[in-house]
């Protein structure tokens, strides 16, 4: 496992303005890094800034200040097709809902073929078809799935297609933004196992965005905890989850579903009040 950072984030700030007199700091002086060949989980509740961080890293959002470096090169806004293509070869993103990248009127294999047209000009039509089927096999799907339209596939199968699409560009990094949160528990476990296998086989690095701490230990090496746009705790997964230093981190851990866990009515409010009390103490 390499200790060299492949993504370096330093001092990111991003504010969204709501109307004339209101604003929200989505990112507030955020700094972290992803080590090559590892998985960094970014966790926090909705509105914590974790998805904004992911979008800034891949270039879909522009920070107000601060910097992002991927493989030693600073990420800057660009409309250059050559630069965008170069970045896509380095980092790909898988979203919570794969439907947005799938054309409802075409077989899902066409989505992979489109990526190969962009990133593998050396392949002719037959070569692309063979590669599509290889990628589908890698993610646990078959030729029958490749020739099906999105409506014929389950949520888990469509997410596997989205992962195959990311792999088609042969990236070094995959950013997974709530990529398993919409799946039921059994399918979630299967997709997590797939992601771990692909990471080992391809030497990938993952940035794993999630609100669910229950999956973090299963896939991540390091973890960043975000709240209201700021990083409040970060470190190795075992250190943060077993020996959390911040009250809010302890709240998230206490709230995470686990075998036999049943949420008590009002539990979250009780824990939030407790965390707030500790922070003031």
VENKA-V830633 format. One record per residue. N is the residue number from 1. RES is the residue in three letters. NEAR is the number of other C-alpha atoms within 8 Angstrom. Layout:
N,RES,NEAR
N,RES,NEAR
This chain:
1,UNK,5
2,UNK,7
3,UNK,6
4,UNK,6
5,UNK,10
6,UNK,12
7,UNK,13
8,UNK,12
9,UNK,13
10,UNK,11
11,UNK,11
12,UNK,15
13,UNK,14
14,UNK,12
15,UNK,10
16,UNK,8
17,UNK,9
18,UNK,8
19,UNK,6
20,UNK,5
21,UNK,6
22,UNK,7
23,UNK,9
24,UNK,8
25,UNK,11
26,UNK,14
27,UNK,15
28,UNK,11
29,UNK,10
30,UNK,13
31,UNK,10
32,UNK,8
33,UNK,9
34,UNK,14
35,UNK,14
36,UNK,13
37,UNK,11
38,UNK,14
39,UNK,14
40,UNK,14
41,UNK,14
42,UNK,13
43,UNK,14
44,UNK,14
45,UNK,8
46,UNK,6
47,UNK,9
48,UNK,12
49,UNK,15
50,UNK,14
51,UNK,8
52,UNK,10
53,UNK,9
54,UNK,12
55,UNK,10
56,UNK,11
57,UNK,10
58,UNK,11
59,UNK,10
60,UNK,7
61,UNK,9
62,UNK,9
63,UNK,10
64,UNK,8
65,UNK,8
66,UNK,11
67,UNK,11
68,UNK,11
69,UNK,12
70,UNK,10
71,UNK,7
72,UNK,7
73,UNK,6
74,UNK,8
75,UNK,11
76,UNK,6
77,UNK,6
78,UNK,6
79,UNK,6
80,UNK,6
81,UNK,6
82,UNK,6
83,UNK,9
84,UNK,10
85,UNK,10
86,UNK,8
87,UNK,8
88,UNK,10
89,UNK,12
90,UNK,10
91,UNK,12
92,UNK,13
93,UNK,10
94,UNK,13
95,UNK,9
96,UNK,11
97,UNK,8
98,UNK,11
99,UNK,8
100,UNK,6
101,UNK,7
102,UNK,9
103,UNK,11
104,UNK,8
105,UNK,5
106,UNK,8
107,UNK,13
108,UNK,15
109,UNK,11
110,UNK,9
111,UNK,12
112,UNK,12
113,UNK,11
114,UNK,8
115,UNK,12
116,UNK,13
117,UNK,10
118,UNK,8
119,UNK,10
120,UNK,9
121,UNK,8
122,UNK,4
123,UNK,10
124,UNK,7
125,UNK,6
126,UNK,7
127,UNK,8
128,UNK,12
129,UNK,9
130,UNK,8
131,UNK,8
132,UNK,12
133,UNK,11
134,UNK,8
135,UNK,11
136,UNK,14
137,UNK,9
138,UNK,8
139,UNK,11
140,UNK,7
141,UNK,11
142,UNK,9
143,UNK,8
144,UNK,6
145,UNK,10
146,UNK,14
147,UNK,9
148,UNK,11
149,UNK,11
150,UNK,13
151,UNK,6
152,UNK,6
153,UNK,10
154,UNK,7
155,UNK,7
156,UNK,10
157,UNK,9
158,UNK,12
159,UNK,11
160,UNK,12
161,UNK,11
162,UNK,11
163,UNK,10
164,UNK,13
165,UNK,11
166,UNK,13
167,UNK,9
168,UNK,11
169,UNK,13
170,UNK,8
171,UNK,13
172,UNK,10
173,UNK,11
174,UNK,14
175,UNK,13
176,UNK,13
177,UNK,13
178,UNK,12
179,UNK,13
180,UNK,9
181,UNK,10
182,UNK,8
183,UNK,9
184,UNK,7
185,UNK,6
186,UNK,6
187,UNK,9
188,UNK,12
189,UNK,8
190,UNK,8
191,UNK,11
192,UNK,11
193,UNK,8
194,UNK,9
195,UNK,8
196,UNK,9
197,UNK,8
198,UNK,10
199,UNK,12
200,UNK,8
201,UNK,7
202,UNK,6
203,UNK,9
204,UNK,15
205,UNK,14
206,UNK,14
207,UNK,14
208,UNK,13
209,UNK,15
210,UNK,14
211,UNK,9
212,UNK,10
213,UNK,11
214,UNK,9
215,UNK,7
216,UNK,11
217,UNK,10
218,UNK,7
219,UNK,9
220,UNK,13
221,UNK,11
222,UNK,12
223,UNK,15
224,UNK,14
225,UNK,12
226,UNK,16
227,UNK,12
228,UNK,10
229,UNK,14
230,UNK,12
231,UNK,11
232,UNK,9
233,UNK,11
234,UNK,10
235,UNK,9
236,UNK,9
237,UNK,12
238,UNK,8
239,UNK,9
240,UNK,13
241,UNK,8
242,UNK,6
243,UNK,7
244,UNK,10
245,UNK,8
246,UNK,8
247,UNK,12
248,UNK,8
249,UNK,11
250,UNK,10
251,UNK,12
252,UNK,10
253,UNK,9
254,UNK,6
255,UNK,8
256,UNK,9
257,UNK,7
258,UNK,6
259,UNK,4
260,UNK,4
261,UNK,6
262,UNK,5
263,UNK,6
264,UNK,5
265,UNK,4
266,UNK,6
267,UNK,8
268,UNK,8
269,UNK,7
270,UNK,8
271,UNK,9
272,UNK,10
273,UNK,8
274,UNK,9
275,UNK,11
276,UNK,9
277,UNK,8
278,UNK,8
279,UNK,7
280,UNK,5
281,UNK,4
